[in-house]
Amino acid sequence: MAFPYLVYFVTGRAVTGWDRMSGARWQLRVERDGYGLLWPFVCISTVLLVHTALRIVARLRCRASYRADEAWWRSRPFAVEGYLEALAQHDEDGFSLQVQYRGDKPAQDLLDAALRALSDGTSLQRDDESDVISGSVRSEWDADGRNGYKFSRLVHRLVDDVLCALHRDYPIEKLVVART
């Protein structure tokens, strides 16, 4: 019933039609009949338009974020494996970064100090071939949807601030990222 108002505003002329049930003809003249059904039509249309626009923007932001993360891990001076897969696992709280070196490994106290300065929630485990940095990104007040962002931000800081700096003196062959 609100559609004739839209036709009236587009054409500027009175709109005529007929009722299917009774067969009676009707004519809409806004100056005579008023805007009674226009406002529900405008409100519902506005809500649907805003909802559609927000979904489009969210999808575009998601794609842009994915491309930015992909460009980030491709630009690291060493191979990064499993980062995008780990980023997609929002239901997991913990993470592990397995660092494999080409040659000598850095001293444990150097790596421990760098990790403590960056984050209290990380720990370091060493074996003959690699170092495993593990931790958690969940807090009591955090909603599930923000875990991916917190995980991404923490991994970016660990890689950019700690591992890229170590890579200059202790070449890293690859980094394997996983959620636990």
Buried (B, 14 or more C-beta within 10 A) or exposed (E): EBEBBBBBEEEEEBBEBEEEEEEEEEEBEBEEBEEEBBEEBBEEEEEEEEEEEEEEEEEEEEEEBEEEBEEBBEEBEBEBBBBEEBBEBBEBBBBBBBBBBEEEBBEEEBBEEBBEEBBEBBBBEEEEEBBBBBBBBBEEEEEEEBBBBBBBEBBBEBBEEBBBEBBEEBEBEBBBBBBE
